[in-house]
Amino acid sequence: MPILYYVTHPQVQIDAAIPVPEWGLSDIGRARAVAMLDQPWVGSIRRIVSSAERKAIETAQILASHLRLAVEVRQRMHENDRSATGFLPPPEFEAVADQFFANPHESVRGWERAIDAQHRIVSEVTAVLDGDEACDVAIIGHGGVGTLLLLCLSGREISREADQPAGGGNYFAYDIGARRVMHGWRPIDRSEQP
């Protein structure tokens, strides 16, 4: 059965003067993305789809170069829209993210509502999986919408309890045929037993 791997970009180069969607990978993030290539789950991937944000594309390109595959870019796979606030210092960002997940039907400080971000990412992933290819696919994206996708695929309500570990660079696996989550978040650069 084909498997969907939802992969979040690893650490980024934070620059408050640059819009968040244009941030690239940091040296640590790039090293972790390269270390991902040695993981056993990577070899079966035959299709790579990425968010259009720079950090996701950079992660996808590292994987695509290794597997000699093209990267399909989907504009609507972006992270939850936080442009109303732009960059927030980490403590403030975490507090607003807590509110985002706790109040999914409300816009927190002008951010896209969690319920809308969830509908958008689920719709995009459904469109990718509705193709007639029966192969393992990696979708390279972001922690916020990735968590919303994982919750939907798991049949759980929106909350932050399923959020990826800090720093990014994690993945979960979903059995497309059986329509079940095989495992939750794991680091992209370390092997973990089920």
N, C-alpha and C positions, 0 to 999 in steps of 0.2 A: 504494500500500500504506500502511496506517496505521502511524504511528510512535508509540512510547512515548518520552517525554522524562522521565527521572528527574532531578528538580531538588532540590538540597540548599539548605536555608535559608542565607542569608548571615550575616554577623557578628551576634552576640547581645550583649545587655547582661548581662555576667557579674555575679552577685550570690551570694556564698557562702551568704547567709542564706535564699535562695529555692531550692526544689527545682529541679534542672536542667530537668525537663520544663515548668516554668512560666516559664522565661526567655523574654523577648521580643526582638525585633530591636533592635539598636543603631541610632543615627542613620546610621552608615555602612552597616549591613545594609539598612536601609529604603531608603536612596538607591540602593544596588546593585539591590535588587528593582525599584525604579521604573525604573532604567536598563535592566533586562532587557526591559521592554515595547517598546523600540525595536528589538529584535533580530529578524531576518527569520524565524527558526524559530517565533516565538511566535504569529504570525497564524493558523496552521493548527489550533491547539489547539481542540478542541470539547468536551473533558471534563477536569475538574480533580478530582483525588483527593488528599487530604492526610492525613498523620499527625495525630493529635489533640494533639500537643504545640504549645504556644502559638507558638513561633517558626516552625513549619511552617505553622500556620493563618494567621498574619500574612502570610507570604510568599504563600500561596495566595490570600488575600483581595485582595492587590494585583493579582495576575494575573487573578483572577476579575472584579474590578471593571472592569478594562480591557477584557476580552473579553465582559463581560456574561453571565457564566456562574455557575452555582451551584458551591459547593465541597462535595464529598462527603467526609466525615470517616470514617476507618477507625481504630479504636482500636488494632488490632494492628500498625499500620505504624510504631509508635514506634521510637526509637533502641534500640540494644542496652541492656538493663537494667543500669544501673550504680548502682542505688539502694543497694547494699551499702556503697559507699564514699561516695556523694554527691559533692559538689564536691571535686576534687583540683587543687592548683596545677598550672599547665601542664607543668612538667618531669616531675612525678610522673605526671600523666595520660598524657603521651606514652610513658613507660616502661611503664605498665600496658597501654596500647593496643598497644604492640609485643608484649607477652606474649599479649594477647587474640588477635591475628592469628597469632602463632607457635604457639600451643597451642589450636587450635580445638575440641578435644574435652575441654578442661579449663576449669573455672571459675577465673578469675584474680581473687583477692581478693573472691570472691562475685559477680562479674559474671556475667551470662548467658553461657553458652558461645557461641562464635562459630558453631559448627555449628547450634545451636538458633536463634540469631538469623537465620542464613541461611535455614533451613527456614521460619521464620515469615514473613520478608519475601517469599520466593519464593511461598509459599502465598497471601499477600495479593495480590501482583501478578497471580498466575495467576487468582485470583477476579475481579479487576477486568477482566482481558483476556478472560475467558470470557463476558463480556456479549455481546449480539448486535450491539452498535454497532461499525461499522467506521470509526472516526475516530481522529484524532491525540489522544492523551491525555497530560496532564502529571500526574505523581505527585510531590507535594512532600513531601520527607522529610529524611533525615539522612545524613551522610557515612559512618558506620560500616556501617549496614545497606545503604546505597546501594552501598558498595564490595563487600559480600558478594553483593548482587544482580548487580552488574556481573561479578564473578568467575564466578558460576554461569551467567549468560547467555553468557559467553565460553568456558565449558568449562574454566576454570582452577581450580586448587586454591586454598584459602583462604591468603592471605598479605597482607602490607601493601603489596606492590609496586604494587597498583592503587588505593591509597588516593587520595582526592581531595586536591588542593593545600590547604595550610593556610588557615584562615579561612572555609571553606565558600563557598556561593554558586557552585556548579558544576553542570553537567548532562552527562548522556550520552544518546545517542540509540540506539534499538533498533528495527529494522524488524520489526514484529510478524508480518507474513505470511512473510517470508523467514527469520525466526527467527535474525537475526544482528545483532550490535552494529555500528552504523554508525560510531560514533566513541566514544572514551573521554571522560574528563572535560575540559570546557572551561568557562571562566568564563561566568557567566550574563549579564554586562554588557558583553562585548566580542565582536565578530565575529572568528571565526578561520576561515581557509580549511582545507578537509580536507587 
